[in-house]
Amino acid sequence: MSTTISSDGLSPRKKRALFQAWHRGTKEMDLLLGQFADASLAGMSEAELVEFEAILEETDRDLFSWVVGSEPAGASGETTTFKTFLAFHAGKKGTAA
């Protein structure tokens, strides 16, 4: 699976973040971060982009454990952007992705 949006018109930083979101190393995080990036990246403010870039620096293992709630979230997991990411996927429960 890969991005469903075009990177045309995105800044170089947003293009890089889109690529990183879809190329994580684990398919689960590719899907979770990639789908969120597709839906949200174009409209992110500078502050949101900084937070998203910090999220992308986290390991897949840590991120996944935060998402499923098996471990407390680290600093990147306490940001507004991470909470928006969780809410985005919570709204998709029970639907085909």
N, CA, C and O atoms as a Tinker XYZ file with bonds, in Angstrom:
   388  protein
     1  N      0.827000   -1.178000    0.000000    73     2
     2  CA     0.000000    0.000000    0.000000    64     1     3
     3  C      0.868000    1.237000    0.000000    63     2     4     5
     4  O      1.974000    1.227000    0.540000    81     3
     5  N      0.380000    2.285000   -0.594000    73     3     6
     6  CA     1.127000    3.531000   -0.582000    64     5     7
     7  C      0.163000    4.703000   -0.584000    63     6     8     9
     8  O     -1.056000    4.532000   -0.596000    81     7
     9  N      0.728000    5.877000   -0.572000    73     7    10
    10  CA    -0.058000    7.096000   -0.481000    64     9    11
    11  C     -1.165000    7.151000   -1.530000    63    10    12    13
    12  O     -1.021000    6.646000   -2.643000    81    11
    13  N     -2.249000    7.767000   -1.148000    73    11    14
    14  CA    -3.380000    7.935000   -2.069000    64    13    15
    15  C     -3.497000    9.376000   -2.523000    63    14    16    17
    16  O     -4.429000    9.730000   -3.244000    81    15
    17  N     -2.547000   10.216000   -2.101000    73    15    18
    18  CA    -2.576000   11.617000   -2.517000    64    17    19
    19  C     -1.343000   11.928000   -3.338000    63    18    20    21
    20  O     -0.352000   11.198000   -3.283000    81    19
    21  N     -1.400000   13.003000   -4.095000    73    19    22
    22  CA    -0.246000   13.464000   -4.850000    64    21    23
    23  C      0.567000   14.387000   -3.967000    63    22    24    25
    24  O      0.010000   15.142000   -3.171000    81    23
    25  N      1.873000   14.331000   -4.101000    73    23    26
    26  CA     2.725000   15.226000   -3.334000    64    25    27
    27  C      2.922000   16.561000   -4.060000    63    26    28    29
    28  O      3.613000   17.447000   -3.556000    81    27
    29  N      2.321000   16.703000   -5.227000    73    27    30
    30  CA     2.399000   17.968000   -5.950000    64    29    31
    31  C      1.850000   19.087000   -5.076000    63    30    32    33
    32  O      0.784000   18.949000   -4.477000    81    31
    33  N      2.569000   20.173000   -5.007000    73    31    34
    34  CA     2.123000   21.312000   -4.228000    64    33    35
    35  C      2.536000   21.274000   -2.768000    63    34    36    37
    36  O      2.373000   22.267000   -2.058000    81    35
    37  N      3.070000   20.141000   -2.299000    73    35    38
    38  CA     3.544000   20.068000   -0.923000    64    37    39
    39  C      4.963000   20.628000   -0.844000    63    38    40    41
    40  O      5.744000   20.513000   -1.788000    81    39
    41  N      5.278000   21.230000    0.288000    73    39    42
    42  CA     6.639000   21.715000    0.512000    64    41    43
    43  C      7.579000   20.511000    0.577000    63    42    44    45
    44  O      7.133000   19.386000    0.808000    81    43
    45  N      8.869000   20.742000    0.377000    73    43    46
    46  CA     9.811000   19.621000    0.477000    64    45    47
    47  C      9.732000   18.900000    1.828000    63    46    48    49
    48  O      9.845000   17.675000    1.874000    81    47
    49  N      9.541000   19.633000    2.916000    73    47    50
    50  CA     9.421000   18.993000    4.239000    64    49    51
    51  C      8.202000   18.098000    4.309000    63    50    52    53
    52  O      8.278000   16.992000    4.843000    81    51
    53  N      7.077000   18.559000    3.777000    73    51    54
    54  CA     5.853000   17.750000    3.808000    64    53    55
    55  C      5.980000   16.548000    2.886000    63    54    56    57
    56  O      5.462000   15.476000    3.199000    81    55
    57  N      6.656000   16.705000    1.757000    73    55    58
    58  CA     6.897000   15.556000    0.879000    64    57    59
    59  C      7.728000   14.498000    1.591000    63    58    60    61
    60  O      7.438000   13.305000    1.499000    81    59
    61  N      8.768000   14.943000    2.306000    73    59    62
    62  CA     9.634000   14.027000    3.042000    64    61    63
    63  C      8.834000   13.324000    4.144000    63    62    64    65
    64  O      8.975000   12.117000    4.343000    81    63
    65  N      7.999000   14.075000    4.855000    73    63    66
    66  CA     7.188000   13.488000    5.927000    64    65    67
    67  C      6.197000   12.473000    5.356000    63    66    68    69
    68  O      5.971000   11.425000    5.963000    81    67
    69  N      5.609000   12.769000    4.207000    73    67    70
    70  CA     4.678000   11.841000    3.569000    64    69    71
    71  C      5.394000   10.539000    3.214000    63    70    72    73
    72  O      4.877000    9.452000    3.472000    81    71
    73  N      6.573000   10.649000    2.630000    73    71    74
    74  CA     7.348000    9.461000    2.280000    64    73    75
    75  C      7.698000    8.654000    3.539000    63    74    76    77
    76  O      7.538000    7.434000    3.562000    81    75
    77  N      8.174000    9.340000    4.577000    73    75    78
    78  CA     8.558000    8.652000    5.806000    64    77    79
    79  C      7.365000    7.980000    6.472000    63    78    80    81
    80  O      7.510000    6.903000    7.051000    81    79
    81  N      6.209000    8.587000    6.400000    73    79    82
    82  CA     5.013000    8.008000    7.015000    64    81    83
    83  C      4.641000    6.683000    6.353000    63    82    84    85
    84  O      4.170000    5.764000    7.023000    81    83
    85  N      4.848000    6.584000    5.057000    73    83    86
    86  CA     4.478000    5.375000    4.318000    64    85    87
    87  C      5.604000    4.342000    4.232000    63    86    88    89
    88  O      5.376000    3.237000    3.740000    81    87
    89  N      6.794000    4.670000    4.690000    73    87    90
    90  CA     7.949000    3.765000    4.580000    64    89    91
    91  C      8.622000    3.612000    5.934000    63    90    92    93
    92  O      9.762000    4.037000    6.119000    81    91
    93  N      7.927000    3.015000    6.867000    73    91    94
    94  CA     8.365000    2.905000    8.251000    64    93    95
    95  C      9.256000    1.695000    8.515000    63    94    96    97
    96  O     10.283000    1.817000    9.183000    81    95
    97  N      8.889000    0.574000    8.016000    73    95    98
    98  CA     9.597000   -0.661000    8.345000    64    97    99
    99  C      8.632000   -1.742000    8.791000    63    98   100   101
   100  O      8.899000   -2.930000    8.608000    81    99
   101  N      7.505000   -1.335000    9.378000    73    99   102
   102  CA     6.454000   -2.306000    9.685000    64   101   103
   103  C      5.190000   -1.875000    8.952000    63   102   104   105
   104  O      4.864000   -0.690000    8.888000    81   103
   105  N      4.502000   -2.840000    8.413000    73   103   106
   106  CA     3.300000   -2.553000    7.635000    64   105   107
   107  C      2.238000   -1.867000    8.486000    63   106   108   109
   108  O      1.523000   -0.990000    8.001000    81   107
   109  N      2.133000   -2.263000    9.760000    73   107   110
   110  CA     1.124000   -1.657000   10.632000    64   109   111
   111  C      1.337000   -0.150000   10.768000    63   110   112   113
   112  O      0.391000    0.629000   10.650000    81   111
   113  N      2.575000    0.253000   11.014000    73   111   114
   114  CA     2.832000    1.687000   11.181000    64   113   115
   115  C      2.797000    2.408000    9.842000    63   114   116   117
   116  O      2.429000    3.581000    9.786000    81   115
   117  N      3.177000    1.719000    8.748000    73   115   118
   118  CA     3.000000    2.324000    7.414000    64   117   119
   119  C      1.542000    2.732000    7.234000    63   118   120   121
   120  O      1.242000    3.856000    6.833000    81   119
   121  N      0.648000    1.806000    7.535000    73   119   122
   122  CA    -0.780000    2.070000    7.336000    64   121   123
   123  C     -1.301000    3.142000    8.285000    63   122   124   125
   124  O     -2.021000    4.049000    7.865000    81   123
   125  N     -0.945000    3.042000    9.550000    73   123   126
   126  CA    -1.454000    4.011000   10.518000    64   125   127
   127  C     -0.944000    5.421000   10.239000    63   126   128   129
   128  O     -1.733000    6.361000   10.148000    81   127
   129  N      0.369000    5.568000   10.105000    73   127   130
   130  CA     0.928000    6.897000    9.867000    64   129   131
   131  C      0.662000    7.387000    8.454000    63   130   132   133
   132  O      0.405000    8.572000    8.240000    81   131
   133  N      0.723000    6.478000    7.490000    73   131   134
   134  CA     0.500000    6.869000    6.094000    64   133   135
   135  C     -0.905000    7.376000    5.845000    63   134   136   137
   136  O     -1.089000    8.406000    5.195000    81   135
   137  N     -1.894000    6.668000    6.352000    73   135   138
   138  CA    -3.279000    7.112000    6.165000    64   137   139
   139  C     -3.524000    8.452000    6.843000    63   138   140   141
   140  O     -4.223000    9.308000    6.300000    81   139
   141  N     -2.951000    8.635000    8.027000    73   139   142
   142  CA    -3.081000    9.911000    8.716000    64   141   143
   143  C     -2.403000   11.028000    7.916000    63   142   144   145
   144  O     -2.957000   12.117000    7.770000    81   143
   145  N     -1.214000   10.754000    7.404000    73   143   146
   146  CA    -0.496000   11.754000    6.605000    64   145   147
   147  C     -1.293000   12.119000    5.353000    63   146   148   149
   148  O     -1.403000   13.295000    5.009000    81   147
   149  N     -1.846000   11.117000    4.675000    73   147   150
   150  CA    -2.658000   11.389000    3.484000    64   149   151
   151  C     -3.800000   12.352000    3.800000    63   150   152   153
   152  O     -4.077000   13.277000    3.037000    81   151
   153  N     -4.451000   12.123000    4.922000    73   151   154
   154  CA    -5.634000   12.913000    5.279000    64   153   155
   155  C     -5.293000   14.272000    5.880000    63   154   156   157
   156  O     -6.096000   15.200000    5.789000    81   155
   157  N     -4.122000   14.408000    6.489000    73   155   158
   158  CA    -3.864000   15.586000    7.316000    64   157   159
   159  C     -2.692000   16.460000    6.911000    63   158   160   161
   160  O     -2.672000   17.649000    7.227000    81   159
   161  N     -1.727000   15.900000    6.226000    73   159   162
   162  CA    -0.458000   16.591000    6.012000    64   161   163
   163  C     -0.592000   17.915000    5.268000    63   162   164   165
   164  O      0.028000   18.904000    5.658000    81   163
   165  N     -1.376000   17.949000    4.221000    73   163   166
   166  CA    -1.475000   19.174000    3.419000    64   165   167
   167  C     -1.950000   20.364000    4.243000    63   166   168   169
   168  O     -1.521000   21.491000    4.000000    81   167
   169  N     -2.819000   20.132000    5.203000    73   167   170
   170  CA    -3.363000   21.218000    6.002000    64   169   171
   171  C     -2.635000   21.482000    7.308000    63   170   172   173
   172  O     -3.068000   22.331000    8.088000    81   171
   173  N     -1.538000   20.775000    7.568000    73   171   174
   174  CA    -0.825000   20.959000    8.834000    64   173   175
   175  C     -0.148000   22.318000    8.900000    63   174   176   177
   176  O      0.442000   22.789000    7.928000    81   175
   177  N     -0.249000   22.932000   10.064000    73   175   178
   178  CA     0.480000   24.177000   10.331000    64   177   179
   179  C      1.949000   23.837000   10.555000    63   178   180   181
   180  O      2.323000   22.667000   10.634000    81   179
   181  N      2.767000   24.865000   10.656000    73   179   182
   182  CA     4.193000   24.664000   10.942000    64   181   183
   183  C      4.378000   23.921000   12.266000    63   182   184   185
   184  O      5.182000   22.993000   12.348000    81   183
   185  N      3.643000   24.321000   13.295000    73   183   186
   186  CA     3.768000   23.681000   14.610000    64   185   187
   187  C      3.337000   22.217000   14.548000    63   186   188   189
   188  O      3.985000   21.357000   15.146000    81   187
   189  N      2.266000   21.930000   13.840000    73   187   190
   190  CA     1.800000   20.542000   13.698000    64   189   191
   191  C      2.819000   19.708000   12.923000    63   190   192   193
   192  O      3.053000   18.544000   13.248000    81   191
   193  N      3.418000   20.306000   11.904000    73   191   194
   194  CA     4.422000   19.592000   11.121000    64   193   195
   195  C      5.638000   19.261000   11.979000    63   194   196   197
   196  O      6.188000   18.165000   11.870000    81   195
   197  N      6.060000   20.179000   12.819000    73   195   198
   198  CA     7.179000   19.915000   13.724000    64   197   199
   199  C      6.844000   18.737000   14.641000    63   198   200   201
   200  O      7.677000   17.855000   14.848000    81   199
   201  N      5.641000   18.722000   15.182000    73   199   202
   202  CA     5.224000   17.609000   16.042000    64   201   203
   203  C      5.158000   16.307000   15.259000    63   202   204   205
   204  O      5.583000   15.267000   15.761000    81   203
   205  N      4.633000   16.345000   14.036000    73   203   206
   206  CA     4.536000   15.136000   13.222000    64   205   207
   207  C      5.927000   14.605000   12.881000    63   206   208   209
   208  O      6.153000   13.395000   12.912000    81   207
   209  N      6.846000   15.491000   12.560000    73   207   210
   210  CA     8.221000   15.063000   12.281000    64   209   211
   211  C      8.837000   14.389000   13.503000    63   210   212   213
   212  O      9.577000   13.416000   13.358000    81   211
   213  N      8.546000   14.887000   14.700000    73   211   214
   214  CA     9.049000   14.257000   15.928000    64   213   215
   215  C      8.441000   12.864000   16.101000    63   214   216   217
   216  O      9.127000   11.933000   16.522000    81   215
   217  N      7.163000   12.725000   15.778000    73   215   218
   218  CA     6.505000   11.413000   15.835000    64   217   219
   219  C      7.198000   10.444000   14.881000    63   218   220   221
   220  O      7.427000    9.283000   15.221000    81   219
   221  N      7.528000   10.928000   13.690000    73   219   222
   222  CA     8.182000   10.077000   12.696000    64   221   223
   223  C      9.573000    9.624000   13.139000    63   222   224   225
   224  O     10.083000    8.629000   12.626000    81   223
   225  N     10.184000   10.323000   14.067000    73   223   226
   226  CA    11.499000    9.951000   14.585000    64   225   227
   227  C     11.420000    8.819000   15.610000    63   226   228   229
   228  O     12.434000    8.189000   15.910000    81   227
   229  N     10.250000    8.557000   16.139000    73   227   230
   230  CA    10.072000    7.490000   17.127000    64   229   231
   231  C     10.169000    6.124000   16.447000    63   230   232   233
   232  O      9.929000    6.004000   15.246000    81   231
   233  N     10.518000    5.108000   17.212000    73   231   234
   234  CA    10.589000    3.760000   16.656000    64   233   235
   235  C      9.174000    3.210000   16.453000    63   234   236   237
   236  O      8.237000    3.610000   17.144000    81   235
   237  N      9.035000    2.306000   15.515000    73   235   238
   238  CA     7.740000    1.670000   15.275000    64   237   239
   239  C      7.260000    0.935000   16.522000    63   238   240   241
   240  O      6.074000    0.971000   16.850000    81   239
   241  N      8.165000    0.280000   17.203000    73   239   242
   242  CA     7.797000   -0.469000   18.415000    64   241   243
   243  C      7.185000    0.464000   19.453000    63   242   244   245
   244  O      6.131000    0.168000   20.016000    81   243
   245  N      7.851000    1.596000   19.707000    73   243   246
   246  CA     7.333000    2.550000   20.689000    64   245   247
   247  C      5.984000    3.108000   20.249000    63   246   248   249
   248  O      5.037000    3.146000   21.034000    81   247
   249  N      5.900000    3.538000   19.003000    73   247   250
   250  CA     4.639000    4.109000   18.511000    64   249   251
   251  C      3.495000    3.114000   18.620000    63   250   252   253
   252  O      2.406000    3.460000   19.076000    81   251
   253  N      3.740000    1.890000   18.208000    73   251   254
   254  CA     2.681000    0.890000   18.246000    64   253   255
   255  C      2.238000    0.623000   19.683000    63   254   256   257
   256  O      1.045000    0.475000   19.950000    81   255
   257  N      3.185000    0.563000   20.598000    73   255   258
   258  CA     2.815000    0.327000   21.998000    64   257   259
   259  C      2.014000    1.495000   22.560000    63   258   260   261
   260  O      1.150000    1.290000   23.413000    81   259
   261  N      2.279000    2.709000   22.105000    73   259   262
   262  CA     1.487000    3.866000   22.531000    64   261   263
   263  C      0.084000    3.797000   21.952000    63   262   264   265
   264  O     -0.895000    4.100000   22.635000    81   263
   265  N     -0.010000    3.399000   20.691000    73   263   266
   266  CA    -1.313000    3.335000   20.015000    64   265   267
   267  C     -2.222000    2.308000   20.690000    63   266   268   269
   268  O     -3.400000    2.574000   20.925000    81   267
   269  N     -1.675000    1.150000   20.995000    73   267   270
   270  CA    -2.501000    0.103000   21.599000    64   269   271
   271  C     -2.620000    0.257000   23.112000    63   270   272   273
   272  O     -3.391000   -0.460000   23.750000    81   271
   273  N     -1.863000    1.183000   23.686000    73   271   274
   274  CA    -1.972000    1.461000   25.109000    64   273   275
   275  C     -1.227000    0.499000   26.010000    63   274   276   277
   276  O     -1.496000    0.436000   27.210000    81   275
   277  N     -0.289000   -0.255000   25.442000    73   275   278
   278  CA     0.455000   -1.206000   26.278000    64   277   279
   279  C      1.592000   -0.537000   27.049000    63   278   280   281
   280  O      2.111000   -1.110000   28.007000    81   279
   281  N      1.977000    0.656000   26.642000    73   279   282
   282  CA     2.995000    1.433000   27.343000    64   281   283
   283  C      2.582000    2.899000   27.335000    63   282   284   285
   284  O      1.916000    3.351000   26.404000    81   283
   285  N      2.971000    3.644000   28.366000    73   283   286
   286  CA     2.657000    5.073000   28.369000    64   285   287
   287  C      3.409000    5.792000   27.253000    63   286   288   289
   288  O      4.540000    5.438000   26.921000    81   287
   289  N      2.781000    6.780000   26.697000    73   287   290
   290  CA     3.373000    7.527000   25.585000    64   289   291
   291  C      4.548000    8.362000   26.061000    63   290   292   293
   292  O      4.555000    8.884000   27.176000    81   291
   293  N      5.535000    8.476000   25.194000    73   291   294
   294  CA     6.669000    9.351000   25.447000    64   293   295
   295  C      6.294000   10.789000   25.110000    63   294   296   297
   296  O      5.122000   11.096000   24.890000    81   295
   297  N      7.274000   11.654000   25.070000    73   295   298
   298  CA     7.026000   13.078000   24.835000    64   297   299
   299  C      6.287000   13.336000   23.521000    63   298   300   301
   300  O      5.374000   14.160000   23.487000    81   299
   301  N      6.659000   12.654000   22.450000    73   299   302
   302  CA     5.974000   12.845000   21.166000    64   301   303
   303  C      4.535000   12.367000   21.227000    63   302   304   305
   304  O      3.679000   12.856000   20.491000    81   303
   305  N      4.273000   11.415000   22.104000    73   303   306
   306  CA     2.933000   10.883000   22.258000    64   305   307
   307  C      2.010000   11.767000   23.077000    63   306   308   309
   308  O      0.813000   11.498000   23.171000    81   307
   309  N      2.555000   12.812000   23.666000    73   307   310
   310  CA     1.756000   13.747000   24.457000    64   309   311
   311  C      1.379000   14.996000   23.663000    63   310   312   313
   312  O      0.717000   15.888000   24.194000    81   311
   313  N      1.791000   15.071000   22.403000    73   311   314
   314  CA     1.530000   16.263000   21.593000    64   313   315
   315  C      0.100000   16.275000   21.064000    63   314   316   317
   316  O     -0.569000   15.243000   20.996000    81   315
   317  N     -0.339000   17.448000   20.699000    73   315   318
   318  CA    -1.664000   17.602000   20.095000    64   317   319
   319  C     -1.754000   16.808000   18.797000    63   318   320   321
   320  O     -2.791000   16.213000   18.505000    81   319
   321  N     -0.686000   16.795000   18.024000    73   319   322
   322  CA    -0.702000   16.075000   16.748000    64   321   323
   323  C     -0.845000   14.572000   16.975000    63   322   324   325
   324  O     -1.560000   13.913000   16.220000    81   323
   325  N     -0.187000   14.008000   17.989000    73   323   326
   326  CA    -0.337000   12.578000   18.261000    64   325   327
   327  C     -1.754000   12.275000   18.729000    63   326   328   329
   328  O     -2.328000   11.255000   18.348000    81   327
   329  N     -2.317000   13.143000   19.542000    73   327   330
   330  CA    -3.699000   12.954000   19.994000    64   329   331
   331  C     -4.666000   13.039000   18.812000    63   330   332   333
   332  O     -5.657000   12.310000   18.768000    81   331
   333  N     -4.385000   13.920000   17.863000    73   331   334
   334  CA    -5.196000   14.017000   16.648000    64   333   335
   335  C     -5.061000   12.740000   15.828000    63   334   336   337
   336  O     -6.044000   12.247000   15.274000    81   335
   337  N     -3.857000   12.209000   15.750000    73   335   338
   338  CA    -3.583000   10.943000   15.067000    64   337   339
   339  C     -4.398000    9.808000   15.683000    63   338   340   341
   340  O     -5.011000    9.022000   14.960000    81   339
   341  N     -4.407000    9.718000   17.019000    73   339   342
   342  CA    -5.192000    8.683000   17.690000    64   341   343
   343  C     -6.682000    8.861000   17.428000    63   342   344   345
   344  O     -7.386000    7.886000   17.168000    81   343
   345  N     -7.164000   10.090000   17.494000    73   343   346
   346  CA    -8.586000   10.362000   17.256000    64   345   347
   347  C     -8.968000   10.035000   15.818000    63   346   348   349
   348  O    -10.069000    9.547000   15.563000    81   347
   349  N     -8.073000   10.300000   14.883000    73   347   350
   350  CA    -8.308000    9.981000   13.471000    64   349   351
   351  C     -8.589000    8.492000   13.311000    63   350   352   353
   352  O     -9.536000    8.096000   12.633000    81   351
   353  N     -7.760000    7.682000   13.939000    73   351   354
   354  CA    -7.940000    6.234000   13.806000    64   353   355
   355  C     -9.071000    5.704000   14.684000    63   354   356   357
   356  O     -9.706000    4.711000   14.327000    81   355
   357  N     -9.331000    6.325000   15.796000    73   355   358
   358  CA   -10.472000    5.913000   16.637000    64   357   359
   359  C    -11.769000    6.102000   15.869000    63   358   360   361
   360  O    -12.700000    5.311000   16.022000    81   359
   361  N    -11.842000    7.135000   15.051000    73   359   362
   362  CA   -13.021000    7.386000   14.234000    64   361   363
   363  C    -13.206000    6.383000   13.112000    63   362   364   365
   364  O    -14.281000    6.312000   12.518000    81   363
   365  N    -12.173000    5.607000   12.814000    73   363   366
   366  CA   -12.237000    4.615000   11.740000    64   365   367
   367  C    -12.577000    3.225000   12.246000    63   366   368   369
   368  O    -12.730000    2.306000   11.442000    81   367
   369  N    -12.701000    3.042000   13.567000    73   367   370
   370  CA   -13.012000    1.711000   14.101000    64   369   371
   371  C    -14.323000    1.216000   13.525000    63   370   372   373
   372  O    -15.307000    1.950000   13.435000    81   371
   373  N    -14.308000   -0.020000   13.145000    73   371   374
   374  CA   -15.517000   -0.634000   12.606000    64   373   375
   375  C    -15.749000   -0.367000   11.128000    63   374   376   377
   376  O    -16.766000   -0.774000   10.567000    81   375
   377  N    -14.780000    0.336000   10.487000    73   375   378
   378  CA   -14.909000    0.589000    9.059000    64   377   379
   379  C    -13.749000   -0.086000    8.343000    63   378   380   381
   380  O    -12.693000   -0.308000    8.934000    81   379
   381  N    -13.941000   -0.400000    7.115000    73   379   382
   382  CA   -12.871000   -0.989000    6.317000    64   381   383
   383  C    -11.895000    0.107000    5.942000    63   382   384   385
   384  O    -12.306000    1.162000    5.458000    81   383
   385  N    -10.613000   -0.123000    6.155000    73   383   386
   386  CA    -9.590000    0.882000    5.840000    64   385   387
   387  C     -8.988000    0.604000    4.487000    63   386   388
   388  O     -8.107000    1.339000    4.041000    81   387
